[in-house]
Amino acid sequence: MTKDAYLEGREHIPSGCAISSIFSRSGKAVCGEKIIRSIEPMHDRSNGLGGGFAGYGIYPSHKDDYAFHLFYDDAAAQKACEAYLTGRFEVVCCEKIPTRRMACITNEPIILRYFLRPIANVLRDTQLDEREFVARAALHVNAQIDGAYVFSSGKNMGVFKAVGFPEDVGRYYRLDEYAGYCWTAHGRYPTNTPGWWGGAHPFSLLDTTVVHNGEISSYDANRRYIEMFGYACTLKTDTEAIAYIIDYLTRKRGLTLEETAGVIAAPFWSTIESMPEPQRSRAAYLRRAFGPLLINGPFSILVGFTGGLMALGDRLKLRSMVVGEKDDMVYIASEECAIRVIEPELDRIWSPGGGQPVIVTLNDTEKGGHA
């Protein structure tokens, strides 16, 4: 028997990470257990070094407060961080994030959440708009306070992540006790970055969250460029840069999601030249103006934001992505099995084109990506 024949069917070559999402256009609340069941069939695409989830609409009783989720290495880090936060925010509530003890989840940090409101006179003195004030606070903690990590900072949403397989992480955080109109999930298979709690996906800033299957070969160029605008990549995983790039392009530069997709997965110049006007001029401008933010390498990403979800793959479709639709529900995942396990009967299932965004929003707006 040849070596190749012996290995056939026995050697698993992972395609690197799993992503999945659920979105209700009508805003219907979906139990978090459903997203756990969706990511579970893709167990073999992870290796136990990271799993995580983002849920939107999960904090209706605190919908006007910023929900900061934090990891602390120790009590000293907690004390330093709380001194910083209380100088800038009214703390409406501080509590442990509920978890259940699981033998497979180990080396747990201190995990707390704070519902915060900027102190009016402090905000006024900074002469910043509120969202920039909050974003700077989250970035400051991660870059300047040793042992403290803000891993979620938006309104009426939250990120939950850890070192472990995603289905275990979801049950560890008791996601069956939450309900939201949008969920994203990630199972990690790190190849050249460490597996640690802060390095698990999703990555987020304010209400923008990113889960990513793939690898950014342009990471260093992307990171150097984005850090010129006040961001600091401190969490030892290339995906963090994607979250900041999207925040910069949409919130700070005012680009639409379609235009943002046209920057990070920019069309080839030959494709741009074949476009009709005015699309050709706009696409050429975006590629020239934001060239350092073009992401090279194989990737598929899911971007959550308040009221919507965007899916995007690299221009060559080097990572798989499938979209399923049933009534008002949209499901997007790395594999069809992740969709069928929670919705066997679909109205439609299809794969987006390379570099073509699929954008779904509340109240029946969907753009892009249709075959």
Disulfide bonds with the S-S distance in Angstrom:
none
